[in-house]
Amino acid sequence: EQGIEQGEAEMIVRLLALRFGECEPELANRIMRLKGFQLALLAEPI
């Protein structure tokens, strides 16, 4: 079962790219496997 929708995953990858200054394919693949509670952590300010 997919944890997140395709559009949500793409948006999250873009946000991380902005935050970290780059977007690595491995990072994107890892994000695709994240579940809801982990996505909530990503939304928290660092």
MORAMO-V257145 format. One record per residue. D_CENTER is the distance of its C-alpha to the mean C-alpha in Angstrom with 2 decimals. Layout:
# MORAMO-V257145
{{D_CENTER} {D_CENTER}}
This chain:
# MORAMO-V257145
{{16.62} {13.20} {11.15} {9.51} {11.08} {10.68} {10.73} {8.05} {5.64} {7.43} {7.38} {3.87} {4.65} {7.89} {7.51} {6.50} {9.29} {11.49} {11.11} {11.82} {13.93} {12.68} {10.17} {11.37} {11.44} {11.32} {8.10} {6.66} {8.84} {7.85} {4.27} {6.70} {8.91} {7.45} {9.84} {10.47} {11.83} {9.04} {6.79} {10.06} {10.25} {7.33} {9.44} {12.48} {14.23} {14.73}}
